[in-house]
Structures are given as C-alpha cells and as structure tokens.
Amino acid sequence: MLNNSGARYKRSKLERKLNADVLYCVLLLFSMCLIGALGHAIWLQTFSNVPLYMVPDSEGRFIPPTLAGFYMFFTMIILLQVLIPISLYVSIELVKMGQVFFITQDIDLYHEETGTRIQCQALNITEDLGQIQHVFSDKTGTLTENKMVFRRCSIMRTEYSHSENAIRLAVLGETDASEDEVTLFQQQQRRKRRQPSLFAEDPGEAAGHCHNAQADVASYQSSKVAAGAHSELAFSSPLETEVVPDRKLLQVVLEADRLMEEGSLDQGPNQGLERSLYLDFFLALAICNTVVVSTATAQRQRVKERRNSYAPQTFWGHLRGFLKKMGSPWSASKFVAGKQEPLADPFAADEEPPDISDTPSIYTTTPEGGNSKTQSEVTNQAQRQRPDPGPASPEDVCYESQSPDESALIHAARAYGFTLLERTPNRVTVLLPHGTLLSYEVLDILTFDSTRKRMSVLVRHPHTDEIILFTKGADSAVMEILEDPAGGATGIEDRLQENVPETIEALREAGMQVWVLTGDKTETAVNIAYACKLLDHRDLVFTLNTDNKALCKSILENTLEEVTRYGPDPAFRGLGEGFRGQAAGDLGGDPTIGLVIDGRTLSLVLEEEDLRSKFVELCRHCRSVLCCRVTPLQKSTVVKLVRDKLRVMTLAIGDGANDVNMIQAADVGIGIFGQEGMQAVMASDFAISRFKHLRRLLLVHGHWCYSRLSNMVIYFFYKNLAYVALLFWYQFFCGFSGTAMIDYWLMIFFNLFFTSVPPIMHGIMDQDASKTTLLSFPELYKIGQHSEGYRRSAFWIAMLDALYQSLVCFFIPYLTYQGSDIDIFSFGNPMNTVSLFTIILHLAIEINAWTVVHWVTMLGSVLLYFAVTLAFSAICVTCNPPSNPYWIMQQQMADPMFYLVCLITVVVALLPKYTLQVLRGTLAPPPLLFARQLERQPPSREEQIRIDVSQAPPDPRFTLSDLSSPPPSPIQTLPPRKL
Amino acid sequence: MMASSYNAKEEDGHHSGASGPGGAAAKSKKPDNTAFKQQRLPAWQPILTAGTVLPAFFVIGLIFIPIGIGLYVTSNNIKEFEIDYTGIDMSSPCFNCSQNFSWNSTKPCKCSLPFSLDQPFESNVFVYYGLSNFYQNHRRYVKSRDDSQLNGDLFSLTHPSKECEPYRSGSDNKPIAPCGAIANSMFNDTLELYYIDPNETRTLIPLVKKGIAWWTDKHVKFRNPGGNNSNLTASFQGNSKPVNWNKPVYELDADPENNGFINEDFIVWMRTAALPTFRKLYRIIQRKNNMTPTLPRGNYTLEVTYNYPVRSFEGRKRMILSTISWMGGKNPFLGIAYITVGSVCFFLGVVLLIIHHKYGNRSNNSDIPN
C-alpha cells in the first residue's frame, strides 16, 4: 500500500496525438472565424447606403463595418464551436468504459482456480495495449508459477533425487495434459500421503496412489469448480504440501532419529556426526523460517472440515497449472549448508538463487559455543506418544508462509516427519519422526533482507543448552561466508506457467521485443529463458558480465559492431514486410540475437550517457534481452531508458513488490495476482492472473481497443467538420452574418443524440478482425504498433473528406433550391437530413462487423432523428424564435423533391469514400482486410486455391501458407480450413 | 452441559465454514459466457471489393439516369417568364419611380411594362415577385420578429419581444404590431397584369391572393389577437403601425379572412427567404377551363405600383410567371445532376468490372503470401 502512489493519470499515446489534432481543429476554427469576420466587414463596406434589411441597434445606429467584423469573429466562434470536439473527450471516456467492461468480461482472461478476472485499474489507456513495442517481464511469479516444489536435496555430498516425487508430479501432469479434464484426489488420499513420512514408505503404495488418481478422473471431472479459497490456503497448495520422501533418505533419517532417541548417536564419531547433520538439515528446514503455524486444539475440528471442503477445489486448480509445464526441464535448487561438512556441489547448473524478494535458501547450522555431537538427548517417554494434549497434532497444523519456497521447505521437512508444531516469538516446537518433541528457545531471528541475502535463526537447544545458528540463504550469499562448504542443499522447482513459450512467441510475432528482468542469477535466468523460448538455441547470445567499466565499454562496442553486421535495422521492418516476409526475415536468414546482461554490468552501463546510448543501440538489434541480478530500481531505469531513447511504447509485467517501480515506469503496467502480495497489482494499470493472458489482452483486446478508438476519434473529427462546414458555407450566402439555417435545438440534438450513439457503439464493439484471426495472425498487431490506425495523414484525409461531403451536402440542396421561394429553415432541413444520412452511412462504411447492436443503433439514430424532428416541428408553434421549425419537416416530407435531394446528395457525398474503399479492398488489400478475406473463404474455395497454388493434390495437413502457426488457444479453436 | 454448548459452537463453526465457499461459488466472479459479453454476437462482415459492390454501382446508375431524365423533362415542361421592373436603365418605364422614393409618399408612383409570352401557359400560373441581393437571411434581420405576437398572444401584442428592437415601439411609444425588422420591411409593390388581346383591348387578369401561404401558417401559426373574427381595428387599438408601413396591419385587406396577421402577403413575407436572391409567391392565376390556356400567348402589360425601394442595396425586382409541377418551379439542375451521377456510377461500375476481372481473382487466391 505504501508503494501505491495513488491513481496515476496517464495519457495514452493516441490521446497525446489526438490533442495535437484538436489543436489543428482550433486553428481551422480560427481561420473560419477570421474568414467570416473579414467577409462580413468587406460585405458591409460594399454598400453605399444602409440596406433595407440591415437592422440598427436599439438606439437606431449602425456600427462601423470593421467593428462589426470584429464582433462577427466571436459570433462565428459561437456558431462554429462544435468543431472543437469537446464531445469527443466525453465519448472517449464512455468508449473506454465500454472497452474496459468487455475486457473484464472476457471469459478467457478469467482465472478459474483463483476466481479472478482481469482488473482494469487504469480506465484511460486501453488503446495503449494495442501499441506495445517492448515488453518487460519479471521472471519469478510472472513467467513461472512462483509455487515452489521440493524436488531434491543434497546432504553431505549425497544427492537424493526424490524420483518418486518427480514421478508423482509427472503423473499428475500427464493426467492433466492427456485428459484435459480435472483430476481430483480425495482428501483422504492426500492425507494418507501426507503421513507417509513414517508409515507409508512403500514406494509401491505411493505409486498406487498415483494410479488411483488417474482412476478417479471420471468421478471428479469438472470444469466449473468454484474458486475462492485460494487466499485461505496461501502457499499450501498440494504441489507444495505433497512431498513423497526419498526412500533412501527416509531410511537414513529415521535411523538417525531412532539413534538419537536411544541416545546412541554419539557412538561412532564420524557416523554420529554425519547422522546428526541429517537431523540438523531437517531441523533447519523446519525451524529456520518465518512460517506462521496456525492451529488450535479447540478449532481442530473446524479446520479439518474447512480443509475438506476447500481442498479439492484448490487442488484441482493447482493441477491445472501443470498444463504443459512438465515439458520444461528446468529446476532450481536451494542449498543447505552445514558448517563442518565439505561442500556438496550438487546441481551447479540448475541452482536457483532467489529473486531479491524471495526467501533465501541455504542453511547452515552453527552451534555456537557447544559441540554439535552432544546436542541431543532422549526426551522422556511421555513425550514420545502422540502429543494430543500438547500444542497440536501434526495433522492439524497449517502453515502460512511469506513466500512459496519457505512453504515448500517446511512441507518437505514435514514429509520426513519433522513437523513444526508451534511458533511463538520466543519458542519453536518441532515434532521429530519418532514422536519426540523438541522445543527450542528462539534467541533471535535475523529476517531476510536483500543485502544480506539470507536469514538466520538463533536458538537454544532444549536439552544441551547449546546455542545454534541456523542460516539459510542464496547459494552465493551463503557460500561466500562459509569457510567450509555447505553440507546440505535443497532443490526446489518453480515451474513455468502454462503457455508461456507460446505467449512469448506470439508477442514476438506481433513485433514486440520481450525482455526479461530478473533478480535471479545468470544461469537460472538463461535456463528459464531457453525454457520459455525467449532464447532459441540457434540464437546468437551475447553475454555482458564485467566489473570493469573500461572493459564493459569495449565489450559493448565490439558487440555492437558485430551485431550491426547482421541484417538491417529491425526497427525499420514495416508492417507489410512483417506480414508478408515473416518467413524470410525470421526463419530463413540471419540468426537472431540475444543479449544477456547482469546487474553489475548494467549499473556500469547506466552510469554513463555514452554507454547508455550504445547499450540501447545494441538492444535494438537484439530479439531478446535478459537482465539478471537487477535491483528493482534498475528494472525501472532500464524501462525508462528504453522508453525514452527508443521512443517506444513499453509494457512491464510483474507480480512482486520488486516490480512496482518497473510497472509504474512503463507506459502500461501489468500486475499479476501472484504469491507475493498485492503491491504489483495495486501499482498496475491492468492486473491479470496468468502470463498467458497477456497474449489475448494485447493481441485481441489491445488491437481492438486501438483500432476502435482510433477509428472513432478520426470519425469524430470528420463528423464535426462535416457538420460545421455546412454552416460555414452558408455564411457566404448570408453576408457572413452568422446565421444558422438549421434550428439550433436540432443542431444541438444532432451532435448530442442523433449522431453520438453509433460512433460510441462503434468504438466499443467494432471488430476489424475476429478473435481467432487476431490470434492466428499476430502480425496484425503491428497495425497498432506502427500507429497505422491513427496517422496524421488519416486525420487530414478525413478532414478533406469532411470538407468535400459538406460541400456536397450544402451545394446540391443549394443548387436545387436556388432562386426559389424556399425559406431559411426549409432550406436547412434537407441539409440537416442529408448530413445525418451521410454521417451515419459514412460510419456504416467504416463498420467492419455488423451485429444486432449496430443495426439497432444506426437505424435507431435515423428513426430518432425523424421522430424528434417531426414532433418538434408539430408541437413548436411559437417556441424557439427565430428558427421556428413549425411544420417544416412535415411540409418537406410531403414534397418528393426532398427525397430526391436527399438521395442524390448522400450518394454523391459518399461516392469517393466508397469507391476508394472498394479499390483499396480490391487492388491493395491491407493485411487486415486480407486476413479477413482469408478467414471467410469457404473451405471448398480454399481447397480449390490450394490446388491452384501448390499444383499438387490437396493434402489435409498441407498448410497454404506459413503466415502463422495455428492458434494454441485452448478455448477457441480455429476451423480446420484455416492456416 | 459443557459438552452440549461445545457442540453448538462446533455446529456454528461448521456452518460458517461450509457456507463460506458455497457463498463464494454463488457469487462467482466468472464472467457470463454470453455472446454479447464475449463479443461473439453473430456479425455480418461486409468486405468491400470490386466484385461485391459492382451491382450497387450499376443499380445506382440504372435508377438515377431515368430519374434524371424524368426530372429534366419535367423541368423543361415548366413554363416560366421573368421580367425585371427595377428600373435601373434610363429607358425602363420604371426608371422614374425608382429614382424618387419615399416610404410615406402619398401619391404612389406607377409604371407599366409591356411584355409578351411566346408560349401559352396551360395550367395554373403562379405569379411571383423576385428580389435580388436582399439578405432576408441576415442574422439580425431573421430574428427581428415576435412569433407570439403573430400568433395572437395578447401580452406579446402589448409587450413585443426584445428581439424586435429597434422596431419594437413606435414614435408614439405604442408597441408596434407587427413588430420587428422583417415586418417593417415588408414588400409593398402592387402588381397587376393585363392581357392585350389582338385588337388592343386590355383585360385585367384576375389574380387570386388566397392560398399563397402555407395552410399551417395561415391557420395555426398566424392568428389575429382576440381570434380571427374579432374586430381587428379594436384589437390593434393600442398598437402603432410599423414605421415603414403606410397603413396599419388591420387595413391590409378588406377581406377579414385575409386581414391582420393572417394576411397572406404578410405571412409569405414573414417566411424569410434562405438566399439573397429569392422569389415569393404573390398571386395565383387560376385556370378557367380546359379549353383555353390560362395565359394565352400574346402581349401583356405589367402594371406596377412602385413602392419598394431596392436602390440602397443594389437590388433587383422581378415579376415571375410560372406554371408549376410536382417538383415545384423550373430548375433543370436536379435532373442534370441525376443524369450525371447516374452516368458516373455506371462508368465506375464498368471500371470496377474491368478491375474485378483483372485483379479480382488475384486478391482472392494467387496473392496469398507465402
């Protein structure tokens, strides 16, 4: 909450551009008014006498022409002020509200397990989602689940691979993947398997459970599991709580525990020490943390009930998270170090130091002032029994931990029988495998911080009174301070979220550069980058990692030189090329370039302006950039650097407090409802639950919002000018006196009611391409990236079209009624009517998809116009002087000329736009139109084409073009005829 | 005792525990899977290509050209005759009248203009007066009226709207009726038509002065104060006549049906013209029978009682005779426009047809990028 600096006011890129165009409108208005003023003055000067129709002021005098012209300027401003699109701003707000409504209603952005929808905190930058060029992503919790799974451990150079645990996870994953249905376990089974630390060591039985799990599928399939219990069970998902102990290790531990209880641990000096270290390892897992134990004897029953009712839902939810994650061969490790033992160096390649915010993970037990050999005594026999009258029974305890890895570790300890039963500020109680209760006095807790990168617990052993320091921390932090190598290490896996590689690929095809900024160390980050296809094995990866500034500079320069040899500047790849030449650009030719830079180097780079420019230049050539070991501040600095130097639209996505800076620095900040609290969500503009939602959010909603809004904005400018210019043309025929030939109520209504709803509806609901098209052709996103929907040229073309249309709408009725006995408001009435039709039909040409809503609003607007005008004309006998509209509409509608004038005017007004649209659609269809044409082609037709093109018999597997891969969207699948 | 109370508590706890998730499920935040909310409403997606819109162009062409021809022929069949009687030229019979002008001249200036019709006017003939360069649409002029007063409102009769300034009250401080600049500048020439038959006898052509205003104007919008059948002289007792008028409003016509505010000449004038060059309906020459034309070809004389000054704004005054059709007066523009637009559309249709044949197929298949 402290990080939340309140609602930020962001202006979207489109709105910034729009403001410039509003300025043009103001200039246009002023020039119109100036013409009016000058015209009036000149017109007045042509008379030698006072004409009959000139009305003197109340004193009977006439003002001089120059002064009259000066006054006329302001009269004109009042008359033509509609040109300044104030209504546009109101409409934009309404449209954005509608857009946000539809975004939040998207069922594909709904996360079933946690029951969270997408949250739109920023209501005014929806269209920015369609213009993103750079994506900055956090890793832990964003690309990955941030649900730690205990995978393996190493104690005193012996690695315990926990293969059964791995099998269990694999089986669950398979089940899930193969069935795409829900696998649920009975709570009973879970409970059984939570206890096997002591009694169910039989691996066969464990495997049997897994089997059962599959068998249970039928009875528990459901896709509509109610969600909502997530917060209650924070970090206690089955993934973390379910640990199948390693058989070998379990035996060793049980043996050690047994020996300790018998008091015979001291026998062999070496073996005893080793055994006690095994115990220390698990004690460290159980004690050295800040987990809160929630259990109370009185509430035991209740807790049990609740867990029974909640767990299947939650469990199912987390199972879904497995989808396709088993394929990623990535795991992170955590170390537990014991002081006296030589370092076991188990998984150097895939260890995972935490993100800065993560909890540390290496353990040391440091007996202070005592000898570790004699640290345990056998407790009295009474305590060996089930400690029912004691603090709690092991089945009842619930852990609430700050971070998911703490939770994973404590559940791992529990699986081996080391159950943390109670934690008070000065006491921790642990239940040992054979029922011994050990109650340590806590002397001090050194909580984790990002400089120390470890946490320690200082406790006094209940029996030996030894003072022991348990430390866990990041491998680097702990290794550095240990004289002797660590003795224990834990391997904890944090899985990739589902569909992360696909999402990254889609974003990239959409022309976005994806950067990952993480606090993790290089190896981990690189591993995950490969796993999520951020880096490809064919990529040319440069790694910048140095302490030395001069060296850093030369490396940067050399790399830049080398990189520029490859291919043209990627930034200049246009949309057309991007769309048509995708294959040539990305697959065939030059290798793509990846860059890995670490925090220290980055800080050197960021220090100097020269280096910063070079760095940015280098990054521009890279397909992906990976920043490791960066601080939250660096994250935001990098985002700002790229945003300002490259002038690109940036998006930052993250889940933790350490991403808040970055999220706030980017043009669009996206928070992920994660395991690390709400700070990121609070700071963000949009909050989603999974990384994969980003794809739909950007490619579909972003694209829609952008194209809708840009169309609507241009349309508004057009509409205002087209209408106002009518009044302006009339000034040439009324001595620039500021007369309006249209009843001023109808003028107000025209903007307010008759022509406002269709564009707003268009801005909310139009679809220039369907969801499926947008997902299967990510290249279409480039339209927004290159701001092709709202260009200055489009603005001016629309303005010219408006001028043309207003000329037509004015002069066809003018020429028709010229010289006749028509009165002012009968003259204005057909103009008003043709303007309405022209403006509405102009929008109709723009509309890409006509739904019921479109028909209703369009027809409704026309009907409303006639209803209101007819009613007004009928009722208003003496009201509203001087433009008394009485019976004008009725009179005109009884006259066939009215219809003939309306018909030809509308046709002539829209002919150029319509024709150009047709020619464009025929001769040079833009990618969007092209995709739509492709989409609607009937299968038979495509079959035909396929033969034409390939000159080969149709093969159902043969794809017509490799514009894109089939959309991996699980919900909406493309019809087979599509690519 | 203890046990039972404990149980009750337990029950309580159980209850709340169970209902918790149930309640959450009921008000699930899951969005409705409806076509509207998921933006899956069935949609018609027109794609504008040469092939799809070809028929539209041809249809427009085929409809517009006949309409245009019809309009053009209709317009051409309308007989129209126009004569300028401003008297700018020294040679013009009205030159003298145009030179000396006074609103309040007691002796009206008369002039007569001979003219001849080449063709007979068959049906009803409408007589218009036309003014040029008269900006009846000037903003301050247009609003210088009081519709309530003209509608017979008694309060407005004595308290005309401020918009009427400076023609709100006369020199005697009585409120003017009808107030305002429009009424004040009412056209007051009198036009008379004589037919000169071959043996040089002048026959006055009867001009009908009723039925020239909109029915709704005459019967709804314009009303005399105190009802149309009241004593107008009494009704306008407290009012002053407009400055430029030489007789009060209740003396506009002898016919009580056409007097006061409901005088049709007045009503016609009050419907301010849209453009500076305009005509206003003055009289109607009704057709007598099917046998003789309303106005046979031959010589005529226009007798003008010249009152209305137009020199100050270099205006022109015209008298127009016109037959009328369903499309109003003579105006070839719309017919020509329809023919032109129809032809353009037809031409575009042909162009698109060619384009469609040359490129249409390409855009549908061979152009698919790969």
Contacts between the chains, C-beta under 8 A, distances in Angstrom:
chain1	res1	chain2	res2	distance
A	47	B	312	7.3
A	47	B	313	6.2
A	47	B	314	8.0
A	49	B	311	7.6
A	49	B	312	4.0
A	49	B	313	7.5
A	50	B	312	6.5
A	51	B	134	7.9
A	51	B	135	7.3
A	51	B	312	5.2
A	51	B	313	3.5
A	51	B	315	8.0
A	52	B	134	7.2
A	52	B	185	5.1
A	52	B	309	6.8
A	52	B	310	7.5
A	52	B	312	6.0
A	52	B	313	6.3
A	52	B	315	8.0
A	53	B	134	6.1
A	53	B	135	5.2
A	53	B	136	6.2
A	53	B	138	5.5
A	53	B	141	4.8
A	53	B	181	7.1
A	53	B	185	6.1
A	53	B	313	7.3
A	54	B	138	7.2
A	54	B	140	7.9
A	54	B	141	7.5
A	55	B	138	7.5
A	55	B	140	4.3
A	55	B	141	5.5
A	55	B	144	5.3
A	55	B	166	7.6
A	55	B	167	8.0
A	55	B	181	4.5
A	56	B	166	5.7
A	57	B	165	7.6
A	57	B	166	6.9
A	58	B	165	4.1
A	58	B	166	5.0
A	59	B	166	7.1
A	60	B	166	5.1
A	75	B	139	7.5
A	102	B	37	7.2
A	102	B	39	5.9
A	104	B	31	7.2
A	105	B	31	4.4
A	105	B	32	7.3
A	105	B	37	4.2
A	105	B	38	7.1
A	106	B	31	6.7
A	106	B	38	6.8
A	106	B	39	7.9
A	107	B	30	7.1
A	107	B	31	4.9
A	107	B	32	7.9
A	107	B	33	5.3
A	107	B	37	7.8
A	107	B	38	5.9
A	110	B	29	7.5
A	110	B	30	5.6
A	110	B	31	5.7
A	112	B	30	7.4
A	115	B	24	7.2
A	115	B	28	6.2
A	115	B	29	5.4
A	115	B	30	7.0
A	116	B	29	6.9
A	117	B	29	5.3
A	117	B	30	7.8
A	117	B	31	6.4
A	226	B	21	6.7
A	226	B	24	6.3
A	226	B	25	3.1
A	226	B	28	5.9
A	227	B	24	7.4
A	227	B	28	7.1
A	228	B	21	6.0
A	228	B	24	3.2
A	228	B	25	6.9
A	228	B	28	7.5
A	229	B	20	8.0
A	229	B	21	5.6
A	229	B	24	7.3
A	299	B	13	7.1
A	301	B	10	5.9
A	301	B	13	7.4
A	301	B	14	7.6
A	302	B	10	7.2
A	302	B	13	4.0
A	302	B	14	6.5
A	302	B	17	5.7
A	305	B	13	7.8
A	305	B	14	5.5
A	305	B	17	5.2
A	305	B	18	7.0
A	306	B	17	4.2
A	306	B	18	8.0
A	306	B	20	7.4
A	309	B	17	7.0
A	309	B	18	6.0
A	309	B	21	5.8
A	310	B	21	6.0
A	313	B	21	7.2
A	579	B	369	7.2
A	580	B	369	4.2
A	583	B	370	7.5
A	733	B	137	7.1
A	733	B	274	7.9
A	733	B	275	5.4
A	733	B	276	6.4
A	734	B	135	6.2
A	734	B	137	4.3
A	734	B	138	6.1
A	734	B	139	7.0
A	734	B	276	7.6
A	735	B	135	4.9
A	735	B	138	5.7
A	735	B	276	7.6
A	737	B	135	7.2
A	737	B	137	7.6
A	737	B	138	4.6
A	737	B	139	4.2
A	737	B	140	6.9
A	738	B	139	4.7
A	739	B	137	5.2
A	739	B	138	6.7
A	739	B	139	4.2
A	739	B	142	5.9
A	741	B	137	7.5
A	741	B	274	6.3
A	765	B	39	7.1
A	767	B	39	6.8
A	767	B	43	6.9
A	771	B	39	7.4
A	812	B	337	6.7
A	814	B	275	7.6
A	815	B	333	4.6
A	815	B	334	7.9
A	815	B	337	7.5
A	816	B	331	6.4
A	816	B	333	5.9
A	816	B	334	5.2
A	817	B	274	6.8
A	817	B	275	7.6
A	818	B	275	6.6
A	818	B	277	7.7
A	818	B	331	7.4
A	818	B	333	7.5
A	819	B	130	7.8
A	819	B	275	7.6
A	819	B	277	6.0
A	819	B	278	7.1
A	819	B	279	6.7
A	819	B	329	7.9
A	819	B	331	7.5
A	820	B	278	7.4
A	820	B	279	6.7
A	820	B	328	6.4
A	820	B	329	5.6
A	820	B	331	7.1
A	821	B	128	6.7
A	821	B	268	8.0
A	821	B	273	7.1
A	821	B	278	6.3
A	821	B	279	5.1
A	821	B	280	5.3
A	821	B	281	5.7
A	821	B	329	7.9
A	822	B	273	7.2
A	822	B	274	5.1
A	822	B	275	7.7
A	822	B	278	7.7
A	823	B	271	4.3
A	823	B	272	5.8
A	823	B	273	6.1
A	823	B	274	5.9
A	824	B	136	8.0
A	824	B	137	5.3
A	824	B	142	6.5
A	824	B	272	5.5
A	824	B	273	7.2
A	824	B	274	4.6
A	826	B	274	7.2
A	827	B	274	3.4
A	827	B	275	7.3
A	828	B	274	7.6
A	845	B	48	7.5
A	848	B	45	6.2
A	849	B	43	3.7
A	849	B	44	7.1
A	849	B	45	4.9
A	850	B	43	5.9
A	850	B	44	4.3
A	850	B	45	7.4
A	850	B	46	7.3
A	851	B	41	4.0
A	851	B	42	6.8
A	851	B	43	4.7
A	851	B	44	8.0
A	852	B	41	6.3
A	852	B	42	7.9
A	853	B	41	6.9
A	877	B	147	7.9
A	877	B	151	6.5
A	877	B	220	6.0
A	877	B	221	5.8
A	878	B	147	4.3
A	878	B	148	5.0
A	878	B	150	7.8
A	878	B	151	4.6
A	878	B	153	7.4
A	878	B	221	7.3
A	879	B	147	7.9
A	881	B	143	6.6
A	881	B	145	6.8
A	881	B	146	7.2
A	881	B	147	5.0
A	881	B	161	7.0
A	881	B	163	6.5
A	882	B	142	5.0
A	882	B	143	3.7
A	882	B	144	7.8
A	882	B	145	6.2
A	882	B	147	7.8
A	882	B	163	7.0
A	883	B	142	7.9
A	884	B	147	5.4
A	884	B	221	7.6
A	886	B	216	6.7
A	886	B	217	7.9
A	886	B	220	7.4
A	886	B	221	5.4
A	887	B	214	6.8
A	887	B	216	4.2
A	887	B	217	7.7
A	887	B	220	7.6
A	887	B	221	7.6
A	890	B	216	7.9
A	891	B	214	6.6
A	891	B	216	7.7
A	895	B	328	7.7
A	896	B	326	6.1
A	896	B	327	6.8
A	897	B	327	5.4
A	897	B	328	6.1
A	897	B	334	7.4
A	900	B	67	7.0
A	900	B	71	7.1
A	900	B	327	7.8
A	900	B	334	6.2
A	900	B	338	7.6
A	901	B	334	7.1
A	904	B	64	7.3
A	904	B	334	7.2
A	904	B	337	5.7
A	904	B	338	5.9
A	904	B	341	5.9
A	907	B	60	6.3
A	907	B	64	7.6
A	907	B	341	6.2
A	907	B	345	7.6
A	908	B	337	7.8
A	908	B	341	5.8
A	911	B	341	7.8
A	911	B	344	7.5
A	911	B	345	7.5
A	911	B	348	7.9
A	914	B	48	7.4
A	914	B	53	7.5
A	915	B	348	6.1
A	917	B	48	4.8
A	918	B	48	4.8
A	918	B	49	6.5
A	918	B	50	5.9
A	918	B	53	5.1
A	918	B	352	6.7
A	919	B	50	7.5
A	919	B	355	7.3
A	921	B	47	6.3
A	921	B	48	4.6
A	921	B	49	4.5
A	921	B	50	7.8
A	921	B	363	7.8
A	922	B	49	4.6
A	922	B	50	4.2
A	922	B	51	7.6
A	922	B	352	7.7
A	922	B	355	5.8
A	922	B	356	6.9
A	922	B	359	5.8
A	922	B	360	6.3
A	922	B	363	5.9
A	923	B	355	7.0
A	923	B	359	5.8
A	923	B	363	7.7
A	925	B	49	7.9
A	925	B	363	5.8
A	929	B	47	6.7
A	932	B	45	6.5
A	932	B	47	6.3
A	933	B	47	6.0
A	933	B	49	8.0
A	933	B	363	7.1
A	933	B	364	7.0
A	934	B	368	7.1
A	936	B	45	6.8
A	936	B	47	7.3
A	937	B	364	7.6
A	941	B	364	7.9
A	944	B	365	7.8
A	945	B	364	7.6
A	945	B	365	4.1
A	945	B	368	7.1
A	948	B	365	5.9
A	948	B	366	7.1
A	949	B	365	7.0
A	949	B	366	7.1
A	949	B	368	6.9
A	949	B	370	7.8
A	960	B	368	6.4
A	960	B	370	7.3
A	961	B	368	5.6
A	961	B	369	6.3
A	961	B	370	4.0
A	962	B	370	6.7
A	963	B	369	6.9
A	963	B	370	7.7
